[in-house]
Amino acid sequence: MKERFYIKGGTPLKGEVSIGGAKNSVLKLMAAAILAKGETIIHNVPDLTDVEIMLSVIAQLGAKTDYDKNSKTLVIDATNLSSITAKYELVSKMRASFVVLGALVSRCKEAIVALPGGCAIGERRVDFHIKGLEALGAKIKIENGYVHAKVPKLKGAEIYLDIPSVGATENLMLASVLAEGSTTIQNAAQEPEIVDLANFLNSMGADILGAGTSEIVINGVTPDRLHGIEYTTIPDRIEAGTFMSAIIATRGKALIKNVYPAHLTFFTNKLLKMGAGIKLVEPNVLEVSCKNRLESINFVTQPYPGFPTDLQSMAMTLLTTSDGVGIITESLYENRFMQVPELRRMGADIHQDRNHAIIKGVKKLTGATLAASDLRAGASLVVAALMADGSSTIENLHHIDRGYENFENKIRLLGGKIERRCEEEDSAILSEGTHNESYL
Ligand code: EPU
């Protein structure tokens, strides 16, 4: 059923919002849970379509899963795995599921996992994952769109990543947990989600040092050392950054609860430089506010701890109505400016040249009919619609539902005017002659 957001802009967001568990962490913890026999309990698991897909992937491998959406608790029992194959039908829906490759090779010595292919935001190759597994001794064949990895015994190795890839670092950490000897990953990704995965694995009985730095050492352990655990996922820094942007964009003032501010240092500093108010009021609570028009800034997206690519589109939305000219360089993905044509339809003045965008602040954005092209571009359009004059509709909500739990309800609790409606409701309302704005 086709659903749309109906948003009436211009209301400052006020009150408080609580951030859920990190999507990009929990998906990897779910893959990690299949390394050990026994029951693992993960708390703070957000109710997202990506989580549902990962549940299907690990269930297909034979793990027993039980997800309680109310308590956000997920129980995984991977005592008995019955398959080593992750099928294209699931992997193609969500690239993150490719990390089951490392976990399966580690535990079962063999895995057949579909190649995820490219996606809207870029080519997103997996060559570092494959080369790393080969360095650990796995024989890899790529046939009929699947990676077939097989190894009698994985052996620790020195692996250097050309780019600090998040997914490759995670896949190789998972693969080397049960390898013989030590593995070193040089130029490893340093994202908080990597640290979360290492903490999770270490609680399970793994021996991983240096996560959060560019050199991670994984000392292989024997399978009997690993056991089920109880663990709580870190908060989602990108969800937090999205709400920070929405509060600032609408000139609101609100508390963001359950956030780890240290995970957002670079982003926060840029927002402060633009003129936003951000205060730490309690250890995991930020007060975010904005009274005046913002100043433009320049930034380049970088691997952590640099400016997060996943928040680039939110910052671009803020720049559309800031004083002066801002320049954004997207250095991670070839095609992550898909919000640009949509923002232009709202009146933004953006010039794009390959991976650079030059944004000249205009007085205001106006509501328009919009379409989400991917998760983060879609969320940035919600932020833009909340700050624009007049009403907007946004379609292709399945992209946004991949990564934002309860998005419209959280926005509504902050006073934002947003509704989700399916096409049938929509035509019923229109045939009764009710105008969109009055419905909101
Ligand atoms: N790359 C290669 N070869 C590889 C692996 C990566 O060339 O073998 C390139 C990619 O094409 C990309 C760059 O390296 O240009 C960085 O990719 P990385 O592997 O770091 O990204 P990822 O693991 O696929 C995760 C997040 C993304 C986030 C990036 C960067 C998950 C599920 N996804 O992707 O999140 O943008 O790290 O921080 O963890 C999102 O949540 O919307 C999202 C896309």
Residues whose N, C-alpha, C, O or C-beta is under 5 A from the ligand:
A	BS01	EPU	N24 A96 E123 R124 R125 V126 D127 F128 H129 I163 P164 S165 V166 G167 A168 T309 D310 L332 Y333 L375 R376
